Amino acid sequence: MAELEGLEFGKSDFVLLDEVTMEQFMENLKLRFEKGRIYTYIGEVVVSVNPYRQMDIYGKDTIDAYRGRELYENPPHLYAVSDAAYKAMKRRAKDTCIVISGESGAGKTEASKYIMQYIAAITNPSQRVEVESVKNVLLKSNCVLEAFGNAKTNRNDNSSRFGKYMDINFNFNGEPTGGHINNYLLEKSRVVQQHDGERNFHSFYQLLRGGSDEMLESLHLQNDPAAYIYTKEGAATATSSNDRSSHRAVMSALEVIGFSPEEINSIYQILASILLLGDVRFESDGESVQILGLEAVGHVSELTATEADSVCKSLLFRTVATGGGDVIEKGHSEQDACFGRDAFVKALYERLFGWIVSRINSVIEVKDYDPALHGKNTVIGVLDIYGFEIFDNNSFEQFCINYCNEKLQQLFIELILRQEQGEYQREGITWQHIDYFNNQIIVDLVEQPHKGIISILDEACLSVGKVTDTVCLESMGTKLAQHPHYTSRKLSPTDKTMDFQKHFRIRHYAGDVTANQVLKEMWPDGQLSITEVTKRPLTAATLFKNSIVALVDKLGCKEPYYVRCIKPNEMKSPVLFDDARCQHQVAYLGLMENVMVRRAGFAYRQHYARVLQRYKMTCEYTWPNHLMGSDREAVEAIVTQHGFQDDVAYGHTKLFVRTPRSLFTLEQERAALIPILVLFLQKVWRGALARRRCRRMRAIYAIMGCYKRYKVKAHFREVERRFANVRNLADYGKSVEWPTPPVALSQFHNNTVMLHRRWWARQIVKNIPPSDMLEVRAKVAALTALSGDRKDWGVSRAWERNYLANVRDCPQTSSGFARVTKELRNKDEYSQVLFSGFCRKVNRFNKSTDRGLLITDKCVYKLEPKKQYKVLKRLPLDAFTGLSVTAGVDQMVALHTSCQDDILLCLQRGELCTNQDRVGELVGALVDHFTRIRKVHFPVKVCRSALQLHMRGKPKSVTVETKPGQTGADFKKSRDGFVLLVPAN
């Protein structure tokens, strides 16, 4: 059943009516129409009322809402029955069909287009090019067939004047792979004559109003439908803009389908020829008939690529072949010439329409399909057939149209009853017989061999002599006089609605229809030459009967879905609901019988599993899962808990509910529980997600932990393997390459490398004599402080530190220096000389002189070598905050003080070894002392450009300049400081 809507919209399924009466049926139908609910179910049948307005219920959101859902999950809609047919086809690999029926103007053509659009929208999600091409051709074919097969009538602005059945082929994936279109009985009489207020086929008006000036000129046409006999009746019944836009759409659709420009041009040449032939006039002089004005004939011969004489001959004469093979040409009378011309253009248009359909089929038909390779090819058929029509003057086409509807109504009743009865028998449920009108008697009246109307007409055509309407009526009156559904004026003399020797009446299930003398319009079908024809071709009525029988057989082997269309009023108003008009349609469509059959004892039936799935939350014994022996026992528990055991029956596989009220009880309780269950399910699901996420995280961390332990152990084993024998190596493992550690051991690796270096250093240091340890520490300190920024810092030579006391370095003054150091040791109580040597010192006045430099662990002394090393200046060692050197090979040093009165000097190399670099020795001695003894950091800056310092608080900059011919290092003043001049070598 359909998902419950608000009570203000009535019942969404007629099966759920409290009482099945015509009054309640019509009241519910009218209420839903007035509330904008144009679709209502009868079980799986959709009843559609034409809204006569655009409705916003066919967009993408609506398609998504119905895609893959069951009928009862959403309000009634065409999309629901379309999806049901598609699912049945795809899931069960079963051919299905959707039969759309109703009278003219009830909305059948629009319904078929919406069904096609839905099927196209839900298929081919992967957007395969070949599938999209098939879908485009199928959709565009509607536009072309409407143009050439539809017309405006008094009942419908876009009435289908032909029957159309389209098979859509699908592969095993449910994607459309092709199709085939069958057309039935085009109303070709409309080409030459229309009822008052109606139009010819759309194609003529679209050409005349939408064709370009160049196109119309080439076709010898005017841009005015009123200028032609065949189109002047409907020239003022539609807007030009609609015809123009429709013409552009048809031209585009023809190109998309695959018509070549030459084929499109030929189509419109034939249309133009028909219009021009309609204006041809005949005149008789008593002996022969001539054509008045041959201009139109010339245009027709040009458009059809024939000789003008041949055109004239075909219009003025008819050709007859005798039994001996002779061909006789017999001239027409003026009246016969007009009739012959009209018959020719009708046949021409009919053949054109048939060719267009076959041309479309040649594009969309499935070719070379191999079921073994691609799976079973399934089909969805869509039948859009003309509805019942009753006019004051009903033609041969109306007779055939109404006969077709009788056959379809017979099929509808037979399938519905057969399916219902078969289901009750399969389920072991007692079948309650429903009386219904069986229209088989009317079908037999038309098609029964030797007794039916079609057989009588065929016999009349075979009679010798002139066959008239009177002869046909006499024959039918004789053979059908006792038939309850046939009458004529002769059989009912008091019925003045019929004329003697002119009318007869058939009592259809939809109403009484009276037909006139045009019943003889038939077209012989033969491809052979007139002298080669040996058998009379089948009449149009027999051909149509055979095609309808084949159609019914084709529908009978498919699983049917029905759309029953109702026309709410004759005024095409979106607000008017004509009760009498709608009730008449409800009656002849058999909708009341349909409801009663669906409710024959039971209004609702469903498989136990589906009932349990939908209503198990309403019973404590079945929620969330039951522990009973079968689903049937669980359903019985639900029924028992709600107390309507007497209102149901249990089949073998289904539950049958007798009245809708029991179902409403279940639905209302379910609707009340759904919000609670949704919250509960959300809670459970969120908890399940959280627990699953937690388990996954635990598993992830466990795996990560195991992997990390594996990597750590593997790293330890590799380190152990590589360094197992380093004690016995000459370099104690210094050349051994460390393995790359895992990220988790990065810090540990660094610490391990540092430990190994320390161990390696201890191994090296153990072999160094204690007397050399002071020099080693100084060199290590210098290495650390200079950080590789200075190229040469004397690491490769022995460091003596106290060069002024060295007899070899300064033999003349060493004794005087010894005396001074002894006095200073007693006075300042220093314990160690860190460094001493000669230097070139510059002051803030740019005066540079040679001085002696003595650095002890207490003070820094500036000495005068020429005056027995007289102390010129004494500074405590604590006053110094760091030093700066250059990155080159020069010996310049700047000692920084805390009072910003720095000392700038250039160390002098030894006299015996002039290439000695003593900067590194000075740096190492100071850094080692401050770091190891005083436990403070002593910064050393290596300058790659200018050396920066302060003298008496003022900033100075010192650069180094190489000067050829320079004998020794010396300073000179520059603009912002000093320049140290050094020899070029």
Sequence and secondary structure as in RCSB ss.txt:
>XXXX:A:sequence
MAELEGLEFGKSDFVLLDEVTMEQFMENLKLRFEKGRIYTYIGEVVVSVNPYRQMDIYGKDTIDAYRGRELYENP
PHLYAVSDAAYKAMKRRAKDTCIVISGESGAGKTEASKYIMQYIAAITNPSQRVEVESVKNVLLKSNCVLEAFGN
AKTNRNDNSSRFGKYMDINFNFNGEPTGGHINNYLLEKSRVVQQHDGERNFHSFYQLLRGGSDEMLESLHLQNDP
AAYIYTKEGAATATSSNDRSSHRAVMSALEVIGFSPEEINSIYQILASILLLGDVRFESDGESVQILGLEAVGHV
SELTATEADSVCKSLLFRTVATGGGDVIEKGHSEQDACFGRDAFVKALYERLFGWIVSRINSVIEVKDYDPALHG
KNTVIGVLDIYGFEIFDNNSFEQFCINYCNEKLQQLFIELILRQEQGEYQREGITWQHIDYFNNQIIVDLVEQPH
KGIISILDEACLSVGKVTDTVCLESMGTKLAQHPHYTSRKLSPTDKTMDFQKHFRIRHYAGDVTANQVLKEMWPD
GQLSITEVTKRPLTAATLFKNSIVALVDKLGCKEPYYVRCIKPNEMKSPVLFDDARCQHQVAYLGLMENVMVRRA
GFAYRQHYARVLQRYKMTCEYTWPNHLMGSDREAVEAIVTQHGFQDDVAYGHTKLFVRTPRSLFTLEQERAALIP
ILVLFLQKVWRGALARRRCRRMRAIYAIMGCYKRYKVKAHFREVERRFANVRNLADYGKSVEWPTPPVALSQFHN
NTVMLHRRWWARQIVKNIPPSDMLEVRAKVAALTALSGDRKDWGVSRAWERNYLANVRDCPQTSSGFARVTKELR
NKDEYSQVLFSGFCRKVNRFNKSTDRGLLITDKCVYKLEPKKQYKVLKRLPLDAFTGLSVTAGVDQMVALHTSCQ
DDILLCLQRGELCTNQDRVGELVGALVDHFTRIRKVHFPVKVCRSALQLHMRGKPKSVTVETKPGQTGADFKKSR
DGFVLLVPAN
>XXXX:A:secstr
      GGG  SBGGG SS  HHHHHHHHHHHHHTT  EEEETTEEEEE  SS  S SSHHHHHHHTT  GGGSS
  HHHHHHHHHHHHHHH   EEEEEE STTSSHHHHHHHHHHHHHHHS TT  HHHHHHHHHHHHHHHHHHHHHE
E  SS TTEE SEEEEEEEE TTS EEEEEEEEE   GGGGT   TT  SBHHHHHHHHHS HHHHHHTT  S G
GGSTTTGGGTTSS HHHHHHHHHHHHHHHHHHT  HHHHHHHHHHHHHHHHHHT EEEE SS EEEE SHHHHHH
HHHHT  HHHHHHHHHEEEEE TTS EEEEE  HHHHHHHHHHHHHHHHHHHHHHHHHHHHHHHS  S  HHHH 
  EEEEEEE       SSB HHHHHHHHHHHHHHHHHHHHHHHHHHHHHHHHT          THHHHHHHH TT
TSHHHHHHHHHHSSS   HHHHHHHHHHHSTT TTEEETTT TT TTS TTT EEEEETTEEEEE GGGG     
  S TTT  S    HHHHHHHHHHHHHHHHHTSEEEEEEEE   SS  SS   HHHHHHHHHHTTHHHHHHHHTS
S SEEEEHHHHHHHHGGG TTTSS   SSSHHHHHHHHHHHHT GGGEEE SSEEEESSHHHHHHHHHHHHHHHH
HHHHHHHHHHHHHHHHHHHHHHHHHHHHHHHHHHHHHHHHHHHHHHHTTTGGGSTTTTTT       GGGHHHHH
HHHHHHHHHHHHHHHTTS GGGHHHHHHHHHHHHHHTT SS  STTS   SB TT TTT TTTHHHHHHHHHHHH
HHH    EEEEEEEEEE TTS EEEEEEEEESSEEEEEEGGGTTEEEEEEEGGGEEEEEEESSS  EEEEEETTS
  EEEEE   SS TT   HHHHHHHHHHIIIIIS     EEEESS EEEEETTEEEEEEEEEETT  S EEEE S
SEEEEEEE  
